[in-house]
Amino acid sequence: MTFLLRALIKLGILKNDLDYHLLRASMVIIFLFFGYQKWFNYEAQALLPYIGHGPLISWMYPVFGIRGATYFLGVAEWLFGALLFAGYWNRRLGILGALGSCFAFIATTTIIPFMPDGWAASAGGFPAMTEKVAFLMKDLVLFAVSVYLLRQDVIRTSLFKTAASDSSATVRQDASPTGAVAGC
């Protein structure tokens, strides 16, 4: 085990901000690819049961139509991805991207209880998922990643403002259970 730990440390697993940068890059890639899919009819058809039964997004079909709704989602996903990408250099834009990302994944996870045929009747129903619900379950993790990025950007923005104003009170990230500690 010691050998494994040393190898991981040598490879940079403890490098400052590695998790933050990997998660941000992953979210940018996810939004890029998922946004790209929205421009094609196959995706518009595949999303019919999802959008149609989403309590926070079902309004899109009457407003935009089937293709317009998927175009809207594609633009939103590319916008959130671009804002998250810009967050590497501008934390405020990163905050906007993370907020949009949080909303997107809240909207998709609220579909889960309303998904027709989402629970396998042959296995007794809930909690036995069908592929439709299983596809949406990934959004719980993506929501958690979005909250993490939002939190990190808010912390980093508040640290920058505090350092710039030479205030004696700072907010710093800490290993404590609360994560942020006010202090000198």
C-alpha positions in Angstrom: 0.0 0.0 0.0 2.9 2.4 0.8 4.2 1.8 -2.7 0.8 2.7 -4.2 0.6 5.9 -2.1 4.1 7.0 -3.1 3.3 6.4 -6.7 0.1 8.4 -6.6 1.8 11.2 -4.9 4.7 11.2 -7.4 2.1 11.3 -10.2 0.6 14.5 -8.7 -2.6 13.3 -7.1 -2.0 15.8 -4.3 -1.3 18.6 -6.7 -3.1 21.7 -5.6 -6.5 22.2 -7.4 -6.2 19.0 -9.4 -9.7 17.9 -8.5 -11.1 21.3 -9.3 -9.5 21.5 -12.7 -10.4 17.9 -13.7 -14.1 18.4 -12.7 -14.3 21.7 -14.5 -12.8 20.2 -17.7 -15.1 17.2 -17.4 -18.2 19.4 -17.2 -17.0 21.5 -20.2 -16.6 18.3 -22.3 -20.0 16.9 -21.1 -21.8 20.1 -22.0 -19.9 20.3 -25.4 -21.0 16.8 -26.4 -24.5 16.7 -25.0 -25.1 20.2 -26.5 -23.9 18.9 -29.9 -26.4 16.1 -29.9 -29.3 18.5 -29.6 -28.9 19.7 -33.2 -30.0 16.3 -34.7 -33.4 14.8 -35.1 -32.5 11.5 -33.5 -31.9 13.3 -30.2 -35.1 15.3 -30.5 -37.0 12.1 -30.8 -35.1 10.4 -28.0 -35.8 13.3 -25.7 -39.6 13.1 -26.2 -40.4 11.1 -23.0 -37.9 13.1 -20.9 -38.9 16.6 -21.8 -42.6 15.7 -22.1 -42.6 14.5 -18.5 -40.2 16.9 -16.8 -42.1 19.1 -14.4 -39.6 22.0 -14.9 -39.0 21.6 -18.6 -42.3 20.3 -20.2 -43.3 23.9 -21.0 -40.7 23.9 -23.8 -42.7 21.8 -26.2 -45.7 24.1 -26.3 -43.4 27.2 -26.5 -40.7 26.0 -28.9 -42.0 22.8 -30.5 -40.0 19.5 -30.5 -37.0 20.7 -32.5 -37.0 24.1 -31.0 -37.0 22.7 -27.5 -33.9 20.6 -28.3 -32.2 23.5 -30.0 -32.9 25.6 -26.8 -31.4 22.9 -24.7 -28.4 22.6 -27.0 -27.8 26.4 -26.8 -28.2 26.3 -23.0 -25.7 23.4 -22.7 -23.2 25.1 -24.9 -23.6 28.4 -22.9 -23.1 26.7 -19.6 -20.1 24.8 -20.9 -18.6 28.0 -22.3 -19.2 29.8 -19.0 -17.6 27.0 -17.1 -14.6 27.0 -19.5 -14.3 30.8 -19.1 -14.3 30.1 -15.3 -10.7 29.1 -15.6 -9.8 32.8 -16.1 -12.9 34.6 -14.8 -14.4 33.2 -11.6 -17.6 35.3 -12.0 -18.3 33.6 -15.3 -17.5 30.3 -13.7 -20.1 31.0 -11.1 -22.7 31.8 -13.8 -21.8 28.5 -15.6 -22.0 26.5 -12.4 -25.4 28.1 -11.5 -26.7 27.2 -14.9 -25.3 23.7 -14.6 -27.0 23.3 -11.2 -30.3 24.3 -12.6 -29.9 22.0 -15.7 -29.3 19.0 -13.5 -32.1 19.9 -11.0 -34.4 20.1 -14.0 -33.4 16.7 -15.3 -33.4 14.9 -12.0 -37.0 16.0 -11.3 -38.0 14.0 -14.4 -37.2 10.7 -12.6 -40.4 10.2 -10.6 -42.5 11.1 -13.6 -40.8 9.0 -16.3 -43.2 6.6 -17.9 -42.0 3.0 -17.6 -39.1 4.2 -15.6 -39.3 1.4 -13.0 -39.1 -2.2 -14.2 -42.4 -3.8 -13.4 -40.9 -7.3 -14.1 -38.6 -6.7 -11.1 -41.2 -5.3 -8.8 -41.1 -1.7 -9.8 -39.3 0.9 -7.7 -36.3 0.8 -7.0 -35.6 -1.5 -10.1 -34.7 1.1 -12.8 -35.2 0.8 -16.5 -32.6 2.4 -18.8 -34.6 5.6 -18.9 -34.2 6.3 -15.2 -30.7 4.9 -15.1 -29.7 7.5 -17.8 -31.0 10.3 -15.6 -29.3 9.0 -12.4 -25.9 10.3 -13.6 -27.4 13.8 -13.3 -27.3 13.4 -9.5 -23.5 13.2 -9.6 -23.3 15.9 -12.2 -25.4 18.1 -10.0 -23.0 17.4 -7.1 -20.1 18.4 -9.3 -21.9 21.6 -10.3 -22.4 22.5 -6.6 -18.7 21.8 -5.9 -17.6 24.1 -8.8 -20.0 26.8 -7.7 -18.8 26.6 -4.1 -15.1 26.7 -5.2 -15.7 29.7 -7.5 -17.6 31.5 -4.7 -14.8 30.8 -2.2 -12.1 31.9 -4.7 -14.0 35.0 -5.7 -14.5 36.0 -2.0 -10.8 35.3 -1.3 -9.7 37.5 -4.2 -12.0 40.3 -3.1 -10.8 40.0 0.5 -7.1 40.0 -0.6 -7.7 42.9 -2.9 -9.3 45.0 -0.3 -6.7 44.2 2.4 -9.4 43.3 4.8 -8.4 41.6 8.1 -11.2 39.1 7.7 -10.7 36.4 5.2 -12.5 33.2 4.1 -10.3 30.3 3.4 -10.9 26.7 2.6 -10.3 24.3 5.4 -10.3 20.6 6.0 -13.0 21.0 8.6 -16.4 19.5 8.1 -17.9 22.9 7.2 -15.2 23.6 4.6 -14.9 27.4 5.2 -13.5 29.1 8.2 -13.7 32.8 9.0 -10.5 34.2 10.5 -7.4 36.3 10.2 
